Amino acid sequence: MTATTTRTRPTWPDLPASVRGAIEDRIGAAVTGWTSHDGGYSQGLASTLRTDRGAVFVKAVSTEHEFTVRLYRQEAERAAVLDGSAPAPHLHWMTEAAADGHEWVALAFDAVAGRAPVPPWREDELRAVLDLAVEVGEHQVAAGVLPDAGSELPARLVGRLAAERPAGLASYDPWLAEHLDRLATLELEAPAAVAGDRLVHGDLRGDNAVLVERGRGGLRALAVDWAYAARGAAFCDLVGMLPAVQVEGGPTPEEALRLRPLPAGTDEDGVTAYLVAETGYFVHSSLQPPVPGIPHLRAFQRAQGEVCVAWLRRRLA
């Protein structure tokens, strides 16, 4: 099973002149070249911009895509509190500009000389991103700096599926519908299961990682797109990324965890409770109408939901 994203993003010349001007004002130099980083799920510009003062990575989107604008503003707040030791490009600034009746939001980060993993997964690239998930969870976060991971979980969507029994539920493995009441009870344990004092990216996947060569053919990965950064349990990102790994041509979650085991001391019941919440999110989301401007999102959520259901069924057998 392999799924890929095919998004082609707008490039620097596609931005309104006033937006380009606002970005160049913040950079302090004219843009002389650009490289677009296509793929992913948001609709905006994602480009490395070159100037005579060096390169910077910029992402920009208009309020035509309100949800993405909210995410960019949220990312600016949360990325700003990451210290220099976090495995992430440094946030330089956020700026806003108006054009054609819309507000634009742009964020600038360090330009990283790296590349995104390309599905299907190669083992060396997968190991690097699995290591990244563990590395993120090794960073301690003081209370109050970021939201608690429990507050970021989907709002009891398994319980909602159990109560509403939507017609689309029948398209999943019948085991899910048969066990929704039990799963809804387990879901109640998820907020406590993800509590902790460690950094959580909250949306770690291959398209949110950059691979950097580090000599003798070795790879290190950095995480980008920190809109959902939180404070929680060390296992969250490692467990959370595994459904997408399998969908994108990688191993099953169990096989991936043999390559990079869960952090020492991880509570297996807590992992199951978190997986229940993740399952509810993907299944419920996959049954919703398409998101404007992101036509491939529901199919990706569906594929991850199927992996989650199968993994959960094996864990609870």
C-alpha positions as CSV (number, residue, x, y, z in Angstrom):
1,M,0.0,0.0,0.0
2,T,1.6,3.3,-1.1
3,A,0.1,6.7,-1.1
4,T,1.7,9.9,-2.3
5,T,0.8,13.5,-2.5
6,T,0.8,15.3,-5.8
7,R,0.3,19.0,-4.7
8,T,2.0,21.5,-7.0
9,R,2.4,24.7,-5.0
10,P,2.3,28.3,-6.2
11,T,5.8,29.8,-6.8
12,W,7.3,33.2,-6.1
13,P,6.0,34.9,-9.3
14,D,2.5,33.7,-8.5
15,L,2.3,35.8,-5.3
16,P,0.7,39.3,-5.6
17,A,3.3,42.1,-5.9
18,S,2.3,43.6,-2.5
19,V,2.9,40.2,-0.8
20,R,6.3,39.8,-2.6
21,G,7.2,43.3,-1.5
22,A,6.3,42.7,2.1
23,I,8.4,39.5,2.2
24,E,11.4,41.2,0.6
25,D,11.1,44.1,3.1
26,R,11.4,41.6,5.9
27,I,14.3,39.7,4.3
28,G,16.0,43.1,3.6
29,A,16.9,42.1,0.1
30,A,15.4,41.4,-3.3
31,V,14.6,37.8,-4.2
32,T,16.8,36.6,-7.1
33,G,15.7,33.0,-7.4
34,W,13.5,30.3,-5.8
35,T,13.0,26.6,-5.5
36,S,9.5,25.4,-4.8
37,H,9.0,22.4,-2.4
38,D,5.9,20.7,-3.7
39,G,3.9,18.0,-2.0
40,G,2.3,18.1,1.4
41,Y,-1.2,19.2,2.2
42,S,-1.4,23.0,2.6
43,Q,-2.2,25.2,-0.3
44,G,0.4,28.0,0.0
45,L,3.8,28.8,-1.2
46,A,6.6,26.7,0.2
47,S,9.9,27.8,-1.4
48,T,13.5,28.4,-0.6
49,L,14.1,32.1,-1.7
50,R,17.6,33.2,-2.7
51,T,18.9,36.7,-2.2
52,D,22.3,38.3,-2.1
53,R,22.1,38.0,1.7
54,G,21.6,34.3,1.5
55,A,18.7,31.9,1.3
56,V,15.6,31.6,3.5
57,F,12.7,29.2,3.4
58,V,9.3,31.0,3.2
59,K,5.7,29.6,3.4
60,A,2.8,31.9,2.6
61,V,-0.9,31.6,2.2
62,S,-4.0,33.9,1.9
63,T,-7.2,34.0,3.9
64,E,-8.8,32.4,0.9
65,H,-7.7,29.3,2.8
66,E,-8.8,30.3,6.3
67,F,-7.9,27.0,8.0
68,T,-4.3,27.1,6.7
69,V,-3.9,30.7,7.7
70,R,-5.0,29.8,11.3
71,L,-2.4,27.0,11.3
72,Y,0.4,29.3,10.0
73,R,-0.4,31.8,12.8
74,Q,-0.5,29.0,15.3
75,E,2.8,27.7,14.0
76,A,4.4,31.1,14.4
77,E,3.4,31.2,18.1
78,R,4.6,27.6,18.8
79,A,7.7,27.5,16.7
80,A,8.9,30.7,18.4
81,V,9.3,29.0,21.8
82,L,11.5,26.1,20.5
83,D,15.1,26.5,21.6
84,G,18.0,26.0,19.4
85,S,18.6,22.4,20.4
86,A,15.2,21.2,19.0
87,P,15.6,19.3,15.7
88,A,13.9,22.0,13.7
89,P,14.8,25.0,11.4
90,H,14.8,28.3,13.3
91,L,11.8,30.6,12.8
92,H,12.9,34.1,11.8
93,W,9.7,36.0,11.5
94,M,6.1,36.2,10.5
95,T,4.6,39.0,8.3
96,E,1.2,39.9,6.9
97,A,0.1,41.7,3.8
98,A,-3.1,42.5,1.9
99,A,-3.8,41.8,-1.7
100,D,-6.9,41.4,-3.9
101,G,-9.2,41.5,-0.9
102,H,-7.4,38.9,1.1
103,E,-4.9,38.9,3.9
104,W,-1.7,37.0,3.4
105,V,0.4,35.4,6.2
106,A,4.1,34.5,5.5
107,L,6.6,32.7,7.8
108,A,10.3,32.6,7.3
109,F,12.7,29.8,8.5
110,D,16.3,28.8,8.1
111,A,16.8,27.3,4.7
112,V,18.0,23.7,5.2
113,A,20.1,22.0,2.6
114,G,18.2,18.8,2.6
115,R,15.4,16.8,0.9
116,A,12.1,15.2,1.9
117,P,11.8,11.4,1.9
118,V,10.2,10.1,-1.2
119,P,7.8,7.1,-0.9
120,P,8.1,4.2,-0.9
121,W,10.3,4.3,2.2
122,R,13.9,3.4,2.0
123,E,15.2,1.8,5.2
124,D,17.9,4.4,5.8
125,E,15.5,7.3,5.4
126,L,12.9,5.6,7.6
127,R,15.4,5.0,10.3
128,A,16.4,8.7,10.2
129,V,12.8,9.8,10.6
130,L,12.0,7.3,13.3
131,D,15.1,8.5,15.1
132,L,13.8,12.1,14.7
133,A,10.5,11.1,16.4
134,V,12.5,9.8,19.3
135,E,14.8,12.8,19.4
136,V,11.8,15.2,19.6
137,G,10.5,13.3,22.6
138,E,13.8,13.5,24.4
139,H,13.4,17.3,24.7
140,Q,11.9,18.5,28.0
141,V,9.4,21.3,28.0
142,A,8.5,23.4,31.0
143,A,4.9,23.6,32.0
144,G,2.9,26.4,30.3
145,V,5.3,26.9,27.4
146,L,3.2,24.8,25.0
147,P,-0.3,23.4,25.2
148,D,-0.7,20.0,26.9
149,A,-0.9,17.2,24.4
150,G,-4.1,15.9,25.9
151,S,-5.9,19.2,25.1
152,E,-4.8,18.8,21.5
153,L,-6.4,15.4,21.0
154,P,-9.5,15.1,18.8
155,A,-12.7,15.6,20.8
156,R,-13.8,12.0,21.5
157,L,-14.5,11.1,17.9
158,V,-14.7,7.4,18.7
159,G,-17.5,8.1,21.1
160,R,-19.1,10.2,18.4
161,L,-18.9,7.4,15.9
162,A,-20.4,5.0,18.5
163,A,-23.3,7.4,19.0
164,E,-24.0,8.3,15.4
165,R,-23.1,5.2,13.5
166,P,-22.6,7.0,10.2
167,A,-23.4,5.1,7.0
168,G,-19.8,5.3,5.8
169,L,-18.6,3.3,8.9
170,A,-19.8,0.1,7.1
171,S,-17.0,0.6,4.5
172,Y,-14.4,-0.1,7.2
173,D,-13.5,-3.5,8.8
174,P,-16.7,-4.7,10.6
175,W,-14.6,-5.2,13.7
176,L,-14.5,-1.5,14.2
177,A,-18.3,-1.1,14.4
178,E,-18.6,-4.1,16.6
179,H,-16.2,-2.8,19.1
180,L,-17.0,1.0,19.1
181,D,-18.5,1.0,22.6
182,R,-15.4,-0.7,24.1
183,L,-13.1,1.7,22.1
184,A,-15.1,4.7,23.2
185,T,-14.3,3.7,26.8
186,L,-10.6,3.3,26.1
187,E,-10.6,6.7,24.3
188,L,-11.5,8.4,27.6
189,E,-8.0,7.3,28.9
190,A,-6.1,9.0,26.0
191,P,-5.6,12.5,27.5
192,A,-4.0,11.0,30.6
193,A,-2.0,8.6,28.4
194,V,-0.3,11.4,26.5
195,A,0.5,13.6,29.5
196,G,4.2,14.3,30.1
197,D,6.9,16.9,30.0
198,R,8.4,16.2,26.6
199,L,8.2,18.0,23.3
200,V,5.6,16.6,20.9
201,H,5.5,17.7,17.2
202,G,2.0,16.5,16.8
203,D,1.9,16.0,13.1
204,L,5.1,14.1,12.2
205,R,5.2,12.3,8.9
206,G,7.6,12.0,6.0
207,D,6.3,15.2,4.3
208,N,7.1,17.1,7.6
209,A,10.7,15.9,7.7
210,V,13.8,17.1,6.0
211,L,16.7,14.7,5.5
212,V,20.2,16.1,5.8
213,E,23.4,14.3,4.8
214,R,25.9,14.1,7.7
215,G,29.0,12.4,6.3
216,R,29.8,8.9,5.3
217,G,26.4,8.5,3.8
218,G,24.6,9.0,7.1
219,L,21.3,10.9,7.4
220,R,19.8,13.1,10.0
221,A,16.2,14.3,9.9
222,L,14.8,17.7,11.0
223,A,11.1,18.3,11.6
224,V,9.2,21.1,9.9
225,D,5.6,22.4,10.3
226,W,5.2,22.8,14.0
227,A,1.7,24.1,14.2
228,Y,0.6,21.3,16.6
229,A,3.6,21.4,18.9
230,A,2.7,20.5,22.4
231,R,4.0,19.1,25.8
232,G,3.3,15.5,26.4
233,A,4.5,11.9,26.4
234,A,7.7,10.9,24.7
235,F,6.1,8.2,22.6
236,C,3.5,10.4,20.8
237,D,5.3,11.2,17.6
238,L,6.8,7.8,17.1
239,V,3.4,6.1,17.5
240,G,1.5,8.9,15.6
241,M,3.6,8.6,12.5
242,L,3.5,4.9,12.0
243,P,0.1,4.7,10.1
244,A,1.4,7.1,7.5
245,V,4.6,5.1,7.2
246,Q,2.8,2.0,6.2
247,V,0.5,3.9,3.8
248,E,3.5,5.4,2.1
249,G,5.1,2.0,1.4
250,G,6.8,1.3,4.6
251,P,6.6,-1.5,7.1
252,T,3.7,-2.2,9.5
253,P,3.8,-0.4,12.8
254,E,5.0,-3.5,14.6
255,E,7.9,-3.9,12.1
256,A,8.8,-0.3,12.3
257,L,9.0,-0.5,16.1
258,R,11.4,-3.3,15.8
259,L,13.7,-0.9,13.9
260,R,13.2,1.8,16.6
261,P,11.5,0.6,19.8
262,L,9.3,2.8,21.9
263,P,11.1,5.0,24.5
264,A,12.0,3.1,27.7
265,G,9.3,3.1,30.2
266,T,6.5,3.6,27.7
267,D,3.1,2.4,29.0
268,E,1.6,0.0,26.5
269,D,-1.9,0.6,27.6
270,G,-1.2,4.3,27.1
271,V,-0.1,3.6,23.6
272,T,-3.3,1.7,22.9
273,A,-5.5,4.6,24.3
274,Y,-3.6,7.1,22.1
275,L,-4.0,4.8,19.1
276,V,-7.8,4.6,19.8
277,A,-8.0,8.5,19.7
278,E,-5.9,8.5,16.5
279,T,-8.1,5.9,14.9
280,G,-11.2,8.0,15.7
281,Y,-9.6,11.0,14.1
282,F,-8.7,9.3,10.9
283,V,-11.9,7.3,10.5
284,H,-14.2,10.2,11.4
285,S,-12.3,12.7,9.2
286,S,-12.3,10.3,6.2
287,L,-16.1,10.3,6.3
288,Q,-16.4,14.1,6.0
289,P,-16.8,16.1,2.8
290,P,-13.6,17.0,0.9
291,V,-11.6,20.0,2.1
292,P,-11.5,22.8,-0.4
293,G,-8.2,23.0,-2.1
294,I,-6.9,19.7,-0.6
295,P,-8.7,17.1,-2.7
296,H,-6.4,14.2,-1.7
297,L,-6.6,14.7,2.1
298,R,-9.6,12.5,2.7
299,A,-8.1,9.5,0.8
300,F,-4.9,9.8,2.9
301,Q,-6.9,9.9,6.1
302,R,-8.9,6.9,4.9
303,A,-5.8,4.9,4.2
304,Q,-4.3,5.8,7.7
305,G,-7.6,5.0,9.3
306,E,-7.5,1.5,7.8
307,V,-4.0,1.0,9.1
308,C,-5.0,2.2,12.6
309,V,-8.0,-0.1,12.7
310,A,-5.9,-3.1,11.7
311,W,-3.2,-2.2,14.2
312,L,-5.7,-1.6,17.0
313,R,-7.4,-5.0,16.3
314,R,-4.1,-6.8,16.6
315,R,-3.2,-4.9,19.9
316,L,-6.6,-5.8,21.4
317,A,-6.8,-9.4,20.2
